[in-house]
Amino acid sequence: MSSENEQDVLVVVSKLKSYIKETHGLNTAGEVPAVITKAVKLITEQAVVNAKKDGRKTLMERDFHLPLEGQTTPTGTSVAAPSIS
């Protein structure tokens, strides 16, 4: 595994921008992908802790506890648990 650069973005920027534009009609500032990457890393770090706490070496869907899951956002979007197929 290569050494991770702090600038590595963990999301597909074009898809993120399209989602924001199509869903909310907004443009996306250049700093947003870095903020989303930081959020992904934080959520993943907590999931890793949960997996290790259960004595597993495999990260699983149940290890992730999303902060807004099951709630409605201020824009009226319902945040459902992701369906893994």
Contacts in CASP RR format, 6 or more apart in sequence:
PFRMAT RR
TARGET T0000
AUTHOR 0000-0000-0000
METHOD contacts of the structure
MODEL  1
MSSENEQDVLVVVSKLKSYIKETHGLNTAGEVPAVITKAVKLITEQAVVN
AKKDGRKTLMERDFHLPLEGQTTPTGTSVAAPSIS
7 34 0 8 1.000
8 37 0 8 1.000
9 33 0 8 1.000
9 34 0 8 1.000
9 37 0 8 1.000
10 36 0 8 1.000
10 37 0 8 1.000
10 40 0 8 1.000
10 41 0 8 1.000
11 33 0 8 1.000
11 36 0 8 1.000
11 37 0 8 1.000
11 40 0 8 1.000
13 33 0 8 1.000
16 28 0 8 1.000
16 32 0 8 1.000
16 33 0 8 1.000
16 36 0 8 1.000
17 27 0 8 1.000
17 28 0 8 1.000
20 26 0 8 1.000
20 27 0 8 1.000
20 28 0 8 1.000
20 32 0 8 1.000
21 27 0 8 1.000
21 28 0 8 1.000
23 77 0 8 1.000
24 75 0 8 1.000
43 64 0 8 1.000
43 66 0 8 1.000
43 67 0 8 1.000
44 59 0 8 1.000
44 64 0 8 1.000
46 64 0 8 1.000
46 65 0 8 1.000
47 59 0 8 1.000
47 63 0 8 1.000
47 64 0 8 1.000
47 65 0 8 1.000
48 59 0 8 1.000
48 63 0 8 1.000
50 62 0 8 1.000
50 63 0 8 1.000
50 64 0 8 1.000
50 65 0 8 1.000
51 57 0 8 1.000
51 58 0 8 1.000
51 59 0 8 1.000
51 60 0 8 1.000
51 63 0 8 1.000
54 63 0 8 1.000
61 82 0 8 1.000
61 84 0 8 1.000
66 79 0 8 1.000
66 81 0 8 1.000
68 79 0 8 1.000
69 79 0 8 1.000
69 80 0 8 1.000
69 81 0 8 1.000
70 78 0 8 1.000
70 79 0 8 1.000
70 80 0 8 1.000
70 81 0 8 1.000
71 78 0 8 1.000
71 79 0 8 1.000
72 78 0 8 1.000
72 79 0 8 1.000
73 79 0 8 1.000
END
